[in-house]
């Protein structure tokens, strides 16, 4: 696989974009455009690393998210990534036949 751009967590939270951690399979969307009135928070209680949960809902267009992920896979994936994701790999099919399940 081609080496995609990699970022540490501390760096990416300050740079808008969509990030994926392949080890944890967590997708993170950083959007710095919204503004929230700081007067609703007692700023003395918060430190620089504190986060506030605004909503449990995910305000992301799922279709667009899937397009972005597929585009990334097409650019950085191997030839296998272009194959039908529902199609079983040939090795698996052969194993099934050997076990009498094919």
Secondary structure, 3 states (H helix, E strand, C coil): CCCCCCCCHHHHCCCCEEEEECCCCEEEEECCCCCCCHHHCCHHHCCCCCCCCCCCCCCCCHHHHHHHHHHHHHHHCCHHHHCCCCCCCHHHHHHHHHCCCC
